[in-house]
Amino acid sequence: MIYRYSQLLFLLFLMMMWQDTPISAGFWEQAFTLVDATGIPLYLVGYGIDAFMFWQQ
C-alpha cells in the first residue's frame, strides 16, 4: 500500500523541505548536529557539494 503512494509522499517531502517550515529547519538542524558530532569540518561539506555539482563550475 505504501508503494502506491510513494511518489506522492516523496513530492510532499520535497515540498516540506523546500519551504521554510519548522520541519525543514529541524531537518537541517539535525543534519548540522550530525556533522558536528562526527567531527567532519563544514568546509569539507562545501567541497563535497562543489564536487557533486561539477557542471556549475
C-alpha positions, 0 to 999 in steps of 0.5 A, spaced: 500 500 500 505 504 501 508 503 494 502 506 491 503 512 494 510 513 494 511 518 489 506 522 492 509 522 499 516 523 496 513 530 492 510 532 499 517 531 502 520 535 497 515 540 498 516 540 506 523 541 505 523 546 500 519 551 504 521 554 510 517 550 515 519 548 522 520 541 519 525 543 514 529 547 519 529 541 524 531 537 518 537 541 517 538 542 524 539 535 525 543 534 519 548 540 522 548 536 529 550 530 525 556 533 522 558 536 528 558 530 532 562 526 527 567 531 527 567 532 519 569 540 518 563 544 514 568 546 509 569 539 507 561 539 506 562 545 501 567 541 497 563 535 497 557 539 494 562 543 489 564 536 487 557 533 486 555 539 482 561 539 477 557 542 471 556 549 475 563 550 475 
